[in-house]
């Protein structure tokens, strides 16, 4: 028996099998992390939809007190429609951030109209928006945590090699606009 022949063939075969199993394991881990982030994206989108579905009712109540704020109402309505028509997640995130900024402008109107703050419909809508916003904050945190795990794995060695071979791309974090609802 020629041990040098066995070792010269056996070691490379074992090495190839070990590398292939590592690549397969890393690829599957990256797929799972990406799917976790994508799944969480849909949770964020559901809560954004709930929040944005409250906008028409809020607009109607506020409009009764502040009819001259027409431009703000039109912009909120335009952005809400644009959000619903967005085809991809990046577009939806960008529009959602713009819409939340406009929504905060709409809510500033309440400060100028004390009767509006006392309106029962307005108070109920604000409670609903507050509840949805708290849920949304929780979902965003989960999304960002999952994206962080995924992005870190894409940058770690040697999984970064597997990621680049198979075309995995980093994901954007879903931030809260500075002037949003709290």
C-alpha positions, 0 to 999 in steps of 0.5 A, spaced: 500 500 500 502 506 497 501 511 503 503 517 500 499 516 494 493 515 499 495 521 502 496 525 496 489 524 494 485 523 500 487 530 503 485 534 497 478 530 497 477 531 504 479 538 504 474 539 498 468 536 502 470 540 508 470 547 503 464 545 500 460 543 506 462 550 509 460 554 503 453 550 503 452 551 510 454 559 510 450 560 503 444 557 507 445 561 513 445 567 509 439 565 505 435 564 512 438 571 515 435 574 508 429 571 509 428 573 516 429 580 514 424 580 508 419 577 513 420 582 518 419 587 512 412 585 511 410 586 518 413 593 518 409 594 512 402 591 515 403 596 521 405 602 516 398 600 512 394 600 519 397 607 520 396 610 513 389 607 513 387 612 519 390 618 515 383 619 511 379 619 517 384 624 521 384 629 515 377 629 515 377 631 522 382 636 522 379 639 515 373 641 519 377 645 523 383 647 519 380 648 512 386 653 509 391 647 510 389 644 504 396 643 501 398 639 507 392 635 506 393 634 498 400 632 500 398 627 505 393 624 500 398 624 494 404 620 499 399 615 501 397 613 494 404 613 492 406 609 498 400 604 496 402 604 489 410 603 490 412 596 487 418 595 491 420 595 499 425 601 498 420 605 494 415 604 500 420 605 505 422 612 502 415 614 501 413 612 508 418 616 511 416 622 507 409 620 509 410 620 516 414 627 516 407 630 512 403 626 518 407 630 523 406 637 520 398 635 519 398 633 527 402 640 528 395 643 526 392 641 532 396 646 536 393 651 533 386 649 534 384 647 541 377 645 539 380 640 535 384 637 541 378 636 545 374 633 539 372 626 541 373 623 534 380 626 533 382 623 540 380 616 538 384 617 532 390 619 535 389 613 540 389 609 534 395 612 531 399 612 538 397 604 538 399 603 531 406 607 532 408 603 538 407 597 534 411 600 528 417 602 533 417 595 535 417 592 528 422 597 526 427 595 531 426 587 530 427 589 522 433 593 523 436 587 528 435 582 523 438 586 517 444 588 522 445 580 523 444 579 516 449 585 514 454 583 519 454 576 516 455 579 509 462 582 512 465 577 516 470 573 513 470 568 510 462 568 509 463 575 505 467 570 500 461 566 499 456 572 499 460 575 494 460 569 490 452 568 490 451 575 489 448 577 496 447 584 497 446 588 504 440 591 506 438 598 508 436 599 515 429 602 516 429 608 520 424 613 523 424 620 520 426 625 525 420 629 525 415 623 526 410 621 531 412 618 538 
